Amino acid sequence: MVRTLVALMLTLLMSAHVMAAKQKIIDANNLYPQVKLETSMGVIIIELNRVKAPLAVNNFLWHVVSKEYDNTIFHRVIEDFVVQGGGYDANFIPRKERDSIFNESGNGLKNTYGTVAMARQHDPHSAKRQFFFNVGENTELDPGRNWGYTVFAHVTWGDEVLDKMAMAETDFHEGQSWPDVPIEPIILISASLLPADYIHEP
């Protein structure tokens, strides 16, 4: 049983390295890239952690520089829990997806308020493009005996914008059969990679 688990882990790790090798590394010399998220509620700046979550960071940056996150919506908002987006346009049409990435939730970063993590399905290695802001102390999303949700960034500017997003009024969306959908759409107007030496001045 132990040998089987070790073999499985080695296979997953090798797959992750192969996948990383196939992808162009974006902003390769910057261990902590910064991304500006211009939303319909204001600007949020996040700092990514390539040291702890290289696969998630490169995946996120690919979507940023490819403008794949522009004009998407935050489709799931639960106060004191999460603000999730990155997957749909304003008409709830899914944006194109890349291959899933390996789960890096054991990297030591926690799902605490103001952090950003990859959304996924039940399969722990199913994260693709959707992400969420933690707007609560979500320890249940951290790994334990099971895989958690990969934290790869944190908010450095715009806490008040995130708080405003988290308090948006929501309802059940009949067309999608989803709960917790903002009544007034919250749009991610644009996401842009900032220069390596960028320092935000209020």
ABEGO torsion letter per residue (X at the ends): XAAAAAAAAAAAAAAAAAAAAABBBBGAABABBBBBBBBAAEBBBBBBBAAABAAAAAAAAAAAAAGAABGBBBABBBBGBBBBBGABBAAGBBBBBBBBBBBAAAAGBBBBBGBBBBBBBABAAABAABBBBBABBBAAABBBABBBBBBABBBABGAAAAAAAAABBBBBBAAAGBBGBBABBBBBABBBBBBAABBBBX
